[in-house]
């Protein structure tokens, strides 16, 4: 073996030494363990760069320590750079993943209108809604407004992304041509969990449950949310049994944002009219003030983060339109007080004028 071959052999041994140092010592500091190939690559780069910058100093014992420290520092920099890159990629994947916890649809329980009841992989029953060719933004509308309702304090069901196989979709009544157009083997559906205490209006009457004292407060909040989101078809009240009382439970928001017509919603003016369901239950301005304040304090960045993580077919593959919708909601939240005062003035909330709670002094701002 000549001198050049000996030098190469020694150099390779040094590379192997630093590779083992990375795998056995450096990772104790909490870094993710790179593969053997990556460790050897980093060791080679560090030794080569050190020799280029520092010069060969194998014969100088006092300089060996400095050389080793420089190699270690370079390896550490390479490993931390890799760790940072992995973190960025992981964060990007997290941003692209659906924000909703996903479950598998296991069994069809019942079919009704444009939704069905399924048992999911967690054992609970969900009201499941499929993506619609006629209203491509309906599911995103439902999810955005469910989250708005939850944030302001209205009782709403848990929402989940339900993965429904094509076979189960056909059994649920999804037309075969529509199922065939689905690119994947499963549908991304929105599921809202059905609670055991959930009641219909008739079942609440049959059980003779008294209405809870919180009901009027929740009805006021729902009305404010309908105005904010321009809900063209407010849902019929659903109740749930809570401590022996019937209490409103809000689960259907797919007709918000002007019946999920986002282009129209973004262009809407402040004077747009919506059905004022249960307006006769609002007896004073104070009933509305609490909800107006809550809506004014909504963190719309949080709402936007949730919206852009939804399956893209839920918002018709138009993320820029999502941003426009969230901006419009934010704008309407700032103007909500003025809108409500205008509704009072034109008689859409007829019972408030007769009570001292109406802020007459601010009516002129409407």
C-alpha positions as CSV (number, residue, x, y, z in Angstrom):
1,X,0.0,0.0,0.0
2,X,1.5,3.3,-1.1
3,X,1.4,6.6,0.8
4,X,-1.6,7.9,-1.1
5,X,-3.6,4.8,-0.3
6,X,-2.6,5.0,3.3
7,X,-3.8,8.7,3.4
8,X,-7.1,7.8,1.9
9,X,-7.5,4.9,4.4
10,X,-6.8,7.1,7.3
11,X,-9.1,9.8,6.0
12,X,-11.9,7.3,5.6
13,X,-11.3,6.1,9.2
14,X,-11.6,9.6,10.4
15,X,-14.9,10.1,8.5
16,X,-16.2,6.9,10.1
17,X,-15.1,8.1,13.5
18,X,-17.1,11.3,13.1
19,X,-20.1,9.5,11.7
20,X,-20.2,7.4,14.9
21,X,-19.8,10.5,17.0
22,X,-22.9,12.0,15.3
23,X,-25.0,8.8,15.8
24,X,-23.8,8.1,19.4
25,X,-23.0,11.4,21.0
26,X,-24.5,14.3,19.2
27,X,-28.1,12.9,19.1
28,X,-28.1,12.9,22.9
29,X,-28.7,16.6,22.7
30,X,-32.1,16.0,21.2
31,X,-31.4,16.1,17.5
32,X,-33.2,13.7,15.2
33,X,-30.9,10.8,14.3
34,X,-29.9,11.1,10.7
35,X,-29.3,8.0,8.5
36,X,-25.8,6.5,8.3
37,X,-25.4,8.0,4.8
38,X,-26.3,11.5,6.0
39,X,-24.0,11.1,9.0
40,X,-21.1,10.1,6.7
41,X,-21.9,13.0,4.3
42,X,-21.9,15.5,7.1
43,X,-18.6,14.1,8.6
44,X,-17.0,14.2,5.2
45,X,-18.0,17.8,4.6
46,X,-16.9,18.9,8.1
47,X,-13.5,17.3,7.9
48,X,-12.9,18.5,4.3
49,X,-13.9,22.0,5.1
50,X,-11.8,22.1,8.3
51,X,-8.7,20.9,6.5
52,X,-9.3,23.5,3.8
53,X,-9.8,26.4,6.2
54,X,-7.5,25.3,9.1
55,X,-4.8,23.4,7.3
56,X,-3.5,20.0,8.1
57,X,-2.2,19.9,11.7
58,X,-2.1,16.2,12.6
59,X,1.4,16.6,14.0
60,X,0.6,19.5,16.3
61,X,-1.0,18.0,19.5
62,X,-2.0,21.4,20.9
63,X,-3.9,22.1,17.6
64,X,-5.7,18.8,17.4
65,X,-8.1,19.8,20.0
66,X,-8.9,23.1,18.1
67,X,-9.3,21.1,14.9
68,X,-11.7,18.6,16.6
69,X,-13.7,21.5,18.0
70,X,-14.0,23.1,14.6
71,X,-15.1,19.8,13.0
72,X,-17.7,19.3,15.8
73,X,-19.0,22.9,15.3
74,X,-19.4,22.4,11.6
75,X,-21.1,19.0,12.1
76,X,-23.5,20.6,14.6
77,X,-24.3,23.4,12.2
78,X,-25.1,20.9,9.4
79,X,-27.3,18.8,11.7
80,X,-29.2,21.9,13.1
81,X,-29.7,23.1,9.5
82,X,-31.2,19.7,8.6
83,X,-33.3,19.8,11.7
84,X,-34.7,23.2,10.8
85,X,-35.4,22.1,7.3
86,X,-37.3,19.0,8.6
87,X,-39.3,21.3,10.9
88,X,-40.2,23.6,8.1
89,X,-41.4,20.7,6.0
90,X,-43.3,19.2,8.9
91,X,-45.0,22.5,9.5
92,X,-45.9,22.9,5.8
93,X,-47.4,19.4,5.8
94,X,-49.3,20.3,8.9
95,X,-50.7,23.4,7.2
96,X,-51.8,21.4,4.2
97,X,-53.4,18.6,6.3
98,X,-57.1,19.0,7.1
99,X,-57.6,20.7,10.5
100,X,-60.5,18.4,11.3
101,X,-59.7,15.1,13.0
102,X,-60.6,12.4,10.4
103,X,-62.6,9.3,10.9
104,X,-63.8,6.5,8.7
105,X,-67.4,6.0,7.9
106,X,-68.2,2.4,8.9
107,X,-71.9,1.8,8.6
108,X,-74.9,3.5,7.0
109,X,-77.6,4.0,9.7
110,X,-80.2,6.1,7.8
111,X,-80.7,8.3,4.8
112,X,-82.5,11.6,4.6
113,X,-82.6,14.5,2.1
114,X,-79.0,15.6,1.3
115,X,-77.3,14.0,4.3
116,X,-77.2,10.6,6.0
117,X,-76.5,9.2,9.4
118,X,-73.4,7.0,9.7
119,X,-71.5,5.2,12.4
120,X,-67.9,6.3,12.3
121,X,-64.7,4.5,13.4
122,X,-65.0,6.1,16.8
123,X,-68.3,4.3,17.4
124,X,-70.4,7.5,17.4
125,X,-73.2,8.4,15.0
126,X,-72.6,11.4,12.7
127,X,-74.8,13.4,10.4
128,X,-72.7,13.2,7.2
129,X,-72.9,15.6,4.3
130,X,-71.2,14.9,1.0
131,X,-69.5,17.4,-1.3
132,X,-72.0,18.8,-3.8
133,X,-71.6,19.4,-7.5
134,X,-74.3,22.1,-7.3
135,X,-72.9,24.0,-4.3
136,X,-69.1,23.4,-4.2
137,X,-68.6,25.7,-1.2
138,X,-71.4,24.4,1.0
139,X,-69.2,22.2,3.2
140,X,-66.6,24.9,3.8
141,X,-69.5,27.3,4.6
142,X,-70.9,24.9,7.1
143,X,-67.5,24.4,8.8
144,X,-66.5,28.1,8.9
145,X,-69.9,29.1,10.4
146,X,-69.8,26.1,12.9
147,X,-66.5,27.4,14.1
148,X,-67.8,31.0,14.3
149,X,-70.7,29.8,16.4
150,X,-68.5,27.8,18.6
151,X,-66.1,30.7,19.1
152,X,-68.8,33.1,20.2
153,X,-70.3,30.6,22.6
154,X,-73.3,28.9,20.9
155,X,-73.8,25.2,21.6
156,X,-72.8,23.3,18.4
157,X,-71.8,19.7,17.7
158,X,-68.3,18.4,17.2
159,X,-67.3,18.4,13.6
160,X,-65.2,15.7,11.9
161,X,-63.8,14.9,8.5
162,X,-65.5,11.6,7.6
163,X,-63.8,9.5,5.0
164,X,-66.5,7.5,3.1
165,X,-65.6,4.8,0.7
166,X,-67.1,4.8,-2.8
167,X,-69.0,1.6,-2.0
168,X,-70.5,3.1,1.2
169,X,-71.3,6.3,-0.7
170,X,-73.3,4.4,-3.3
171,X,-75.3,2.7,-0.5
172,X,-75.9,6.2,0.9
173,X,-77.5,7.3,-2.3
174,X,-74.7,9.1,-4.0
175,X,-75.2,8.7,-7.8
176,X,-72.8,6.3,-9.5
177,X,-71.8,8.9,-12.1
178,X,-70.9,11.3,-9.3
179,X,-69.0,8.6,-7.4
180,X,-67.1,7.8,-10.6
181,X,-65.9,11.4,-11.0
182,X,-64.4,11.3,-7.5
183,X,-60.6,11.0,-8.1
184,X,-59.9,9.1,-4.9
185,X,-61.3,5.9,-3.5
186,X,-63.1,7.8,-0.7
187,X,-65.1,11.0,-0.3
188,X,-64.1,13.8,2.1
189,X,-67.4,14.4,3.9
190,X,-68.3,16.7,6.8
191,X,-69.7,14.9,9.8
192,X,-71.4,16.5,12.8
193,X,-71.7,14.3,15.8
194,X,-75.1,13.3,17.0
195,X,-75.4,13.3,20.7
196,X,-77.6,10.9,22.7
197,X,-79.4,13.9,24.3
198,X,-80.2,15.4,20.9
199,X,-84.0,16.0,20.4
200,X,-86.3,17.2,17.7
201,X,-89.0,19.7,18.4
202,X,-91.7,17.0,18.5
203,X,-89.7,14.8,20.9
204,X,-89.1,17.8,23.2
205,X,-92.8,18.4,23.3
206,X,-93.6,14.7,23.9
207,X,-91.3,14.6,26.8
208,X,-92.8,17.8,28.2
209,X,-89.4,19.3,28.9
210,X,-89.4,22.9,30.1
211,X,-87.3,25.3,28.0
212,X,-84.0,26.2,29.7
213,X,-83.4,29.8,30.9
214,X,-80.4,30.0,28.6
215,X,-82.6,29.4,25.5
216,X,-83.5,33.0,24.9
217,X,-79.9,34.0,25.2
218,X,-78.8,31.4,22.7
219,X,-81.6,32.5,20.3
220,X,-80.3,36.0,20.5
221,X,-76.8,34.8,19.7
222,X,-78.0,32.8,16.7
223,X,-79.9,35.8,15.3
224,X,-76.7,37.9,15.5
225,X,-74.7,35.2,13.8
226,X,-77.3,34.9,11.1
227,X,-77.0,38.7,10.5
228,X,-73.2,38.5,10.4
229,X,-73.1,35.6,8.0
230,X,-76.1,36.6,5.9
231,X,-77.9,33.3,6.5
232,X,-80.7,33.2,4.0
233,X,-82.4,30.1,5.4
234,X,-81.9,29.8,9.1
235,X,-82.3,26.3,10.5
236,X,-85.3,25.2,12.5
237,X,-84.5,24.9,16.1
238,X,-83.1,21.6,17.3
239,X,-83.1,20.9,21.0
240,X,-81.1,18.7,23.3
241,X,-81.9,17.5,26.8
242,X,-79.7,19.2,29.4
243,X,-80.3,18.5,33.1
244,X,-84.1,18.0,32.5
245,X,-84.5,21.0,30.3
246,X,-84.8,21.4,26.5
247,X,-82.0,23.7,25.2
248,X,-81.4,25.0,21.6
249,X,-78.6,23.2,19.7
250,X,-77.3,24.7,16.5
251,X,-75.9,22.3,13.9
252,X,-76.9,23.6,10.4
253,X,-75.2,26.6,8.8
254,X,-74.9,25.5,5.1
255,X,-77.2,28.4,4.0
256,X,-74.9,31.1,5.5
257,X,-72.8,33.3,3.4
258,X,-75.8,33.9,1.2
259,X,-76.6,30.3,0.7
260,X,-72.9,29.4,0.2
261,X,-72.7,31.8,-2.8
262,X,-69.3,33.2,-1.9
263,X,-69.0,35.6,-4.9
264,X,-72.3,37.1,-3.9
265,X,-71.5,37.3,-0.2
266,X,-68.2,39.1,-0.9
267,X,-70.0,41.8,-2.9
268,X,-72.9,42.1,-0.3
269,X,-73.7,45.6,1.1
270,X,-74.4,46.4,4.7
271,X,-78.1,46.8,4.0
272,X,-78.7,43.2,2.8
273,X,-81.8,41.6,4.4
274,X,-82.0,38.2,6.1
275,X,-84.9,36.4,7.7
276,X,-85.2,37.6,11.3
277,X,-86.3,34.3,12.9
278,X,-87.5,34.7,16.5
279,X,-87.1,38.5,16.3
280,X,-90.2,38.8,18.5
281,X,-88.2,37.0,21.3
282,X,-85.7,39.9,21.5
283,X,-87.1,42.3,24.1
284,X,-84.2,44.6,24.8
285,X,-81.0,45.8,23.2
286,X,-79.0,44.3,26.1
287,X,-79.9,40.8,24.8
288,X,-77.9,41.6,21.6
289,X,-75.1,43.7,23.1
290,X,-73.3,40.7,24.6
291,X,-73.3,38.9,21.3
292,X,-72.2,41.9,19.3
293,X,-69.2,42.3,21.6
294,X,-68.3,38.7,21.2
295,X,-68.6,38.9,17.5
296,X,-66.4,42.0,17.4
297,X,-63.7,40.1,19.3
298,X,-63.5,37.1,16.9
299,X,-60.0,36.2,15.9
300,X,-60.5,35.9,12.2
301,X,-56.9,34.8,11.6
302,X,-57.9,31.7,13.5
303,X,-60.9,31.2,11.3
304,X,-58.8,31.7,8.2
305,X,-56.3,29.1,9.4
306,X,-59.0,26.6,9.8
307,X,-60.6,27.4,6.5
308,X,-57.5,27.0,4.3
309,X,-56.8,23.6,5.9
310,X,-60.1,22.1,4.8
311,X,-60.2,19.7,1.8
312,X,-59.8,21.9,-1.3
313,X,-62.9,20.5,-3.0
314,X,-64.9,22.0,-0.1
315,X,-64.1,25.4,-1.3
316,X,-63.9,24.7,-5.0
317,X,-60.1,24.9,-5.1
318,X,-60.2,28.6,-4.6
319,X,-58.0,29.6,-1.6
320,X,-58.0,33.2,-2.6
321,X,-61.8,33.3,-2.4
322,X,-61.6,32.0,1.2
323,X,-59.4,35.0,2.1
324,X,-62.0,37.3,0.5
325,X,-64.8,35.6,2.5
326,X,-62.9,35.9,5.8
327,X,-62.1,39.5,5.1
328,X,-65.8,40.2,4.4
329,X,-66.8,38.5,7.7
330,X,-64.3,40.6,9.6
331,X,-65.6,43.7,7.9
332,X,-69.2,42.8,8.8
333,X,-68.2,42.1,12.4
334,X,-66.9,45.6,12.7
335,X,-70.1,47.1,11.2
336,X,-72.5,44.7,13.0
337,X,-73.5,47.2,15.7
338,X,-74.5,49.8,13.0
339,X,-76.4,47.1,11.0
340,X,-78.3,46.1,14.1
341,X,-79.3,49.7,14.9
342,X,-80.5,50.1,11.4
343,X,-82.6,46.9,11.7
344,X,-84.1,48.3,14.9
345,X,-84.9,51.6,13.3
346,X,-86.7,50.1,10.3
347,X,-88.7,47.8,12.6
348,X,-87.1,44.4,11.9
349,X,-86.7,44.0,15.7
350,X,-90.1,45.3,16.7
351,X,-90.1,44.7,20.5
352,X,-86.9,46.7,21.2
353,X,-88.3,50.2,20.6
354,X,-90.7,49.9,23.4
355,X,-87.9,49.2,26.0
356,X,-85.4,51.4,27.6
357,X,-82.6,49.1,26.5
358,X,-82.6,50.5,23.0
359,X,-79.7,53.0,22.7
360,X,-81.6,55.8,21.1
361,X,-78.6,58.1,21.2
362,X,-76.7,56.0,18.7
363,X,-79.6,55.4,16.3
364,X,-78.5,58.4,14.2
365,X,-75.2,56.5,13.4
366,X,-77.3,53.9,11.6
